[in-house]
Amino acid sequence: MTPRRHLALGLLFLFVVGLLGYYTLFKTDTTFFGEKTRITAYAEHGGGLRKGAQVLYAGVRWGQVDEVMPDIDRPLAKRVRIVISLDQPIRLFRDHEAVIEAASVLGGVQLSLDPGSPGQPEVDLSEPLMVRRSLDVLESLGSLVEENRETIRNTLASIEEVVTNVRNGNAVVSRLFNDDNLGLEVSNAVASISKTFANTEQLTDELRGGRGTLGRLIYDAELYDDIRKITGGVQKFVEDASGFLNDARNGQGLIATLLNDGEAATDVKGALASVRSIAEKLDRGEGTLARLLNDGEIATSLQSAAEKISEFMTNVLEGEGTIAKLVKDGRLYDTALTFMGDLADASEAIRTQRGTVGRLIYDDTVIRQLERVFGTLQGTLEEAREAAPIATFVNTLFLGF
């Protein structure tokens, strides 16, 4: 290979490397095979936007700015003409926004396109777009300061006055530095606050340990269950009362009857009148109950009877008299127990048909024999009664001889 060809090959290599480096560093949005979409837009102020600035579509890098050209002969809203080159077609709706904004806090400007709401009609991209400019951080801060200049001036004047008062000893803060008594009071206040925090911490520890009424309310499961039972009882009482009132409202129950039934109300009034009449009679001393309440002699007699009963019970308990012996004498108890045993044996003998009484009660054969005996006896008596006239006649006849 000749040196000329080596030179040509080297130049070609350098050209290709330079071309790749140029498009890598300065033309990162360049496409060799895709067709660009170009859109024209107008703005009142360029805001530092320049050729090559990136274009964002819905927050995604979608192209770059190809041209930014001011034209002061145009209307105010269209003094800056902007040509946008997009990698792929986009869709914008009526409520879209095109904003020139800061790319970052450190600097840089970009053009941001917000497509808007899909429910709105689409915008014809052959018509120029209107772009507005967004203030950066420093401009926003300057605008805020400009709008509140008077307020800031007054605030600074107030701060200066406070500082002057502190320096001259006319403020509480200066007294804290210079007045020993006030410093001691503040120190005592701080100590009290510290003690309060210590007590609060101790109270918190007691609560956490389940000590005290509040601690038990928080951590004692049994007390919680008791409270739940009480609450349940109160709730049941309220429900019963509510049901009782509903029944009364619906005309059911005693209260509804008293409220709505005239006869029942009349009966209640009559009963109350009777009670009142009885009370009046008691007040006047009429009747047995009134005499029991008001007559001192009857009260004395009742007291005497009560004393005698008490004396009688004392004698019984001390073993005096016949009744006391019946109550306390063990022999009588044994005798009664023996009698009850004998009675039980007799009852068992009768039930098992032992003895004459048992056979008479339970044995049908004895019953039939007794029936035959009574039948024979009855027949004999009948025959004797029929033969009585004949015997009387014979006796009379023989007595004549």
Secondary structure by P-SEA (a helix, b strand, c coil): ccaaaaaaaaaaaaaaaaaaaaaacccccccccbbbbbbbbbbcccccccccbbbbccccccbbbcbbbbbccccccccbbbbbbbcbbbbbcccbbbbbcccccccbbbbbbccccccccccccccbbbbbbbbcaaaaaaaaaaaaaaaaaaaaaaaaaaaaaaaacccaaaaaaccaaaaaaaaaaaaaaaaaaaaaaaaaaaaaacccaaaaacccaaaaaaaaaaaaaaaaaaaaaaaaaaaaaacccaaaaaaccaaaaaaaaaaaaaaaaaaaaaaacccaaaaaaccaaaaaaaaaaaaaaaaaaaaaaacccaaaaaaccaaaaaaaaaaaaaaaaaaaaaaacccaaaaacccaaaaaaaaaaaaaaaaaaaaaaaaaaaaaaaaaaaaac
